[in-house]
Amino acid sequence: MVCLLPVVEACRLFIGTKGNKTQTIGPLLTFCVLSLPVLILYVYYVELQTYVLKIDHFLSIVGVVFIGLQLLLAVVSILYINSARGMRAL
């Protein structure tokens, strides 16, 4: 699982950046979907791993907070892009 996190995280961040720069909903939705496994892995590191140092615990909580903020901002961006396209059609 340790090897899986950086790969999924790098893909997630690349797709999210691409969707934000091009203002397209598809990559932003993919970003949101890929955020769920990353969030689950961070929670696993915090709660279910056998031996966790205090620094690991702290950094995993910081990671969960950042992923939550990124998800919130991605949803806001999706709603903004969707409403802007609706207003252009009028």
ABEGO torsion letter per residue (X at the ends): XAAAAAAAAAAAAAAAAAAAAAGBAAAAAAAAAAAAAAAAAAAAAAAABABBBAAAAAAAAAAAAAAAAAAAAAAAAAAAAAAAAAAAAX
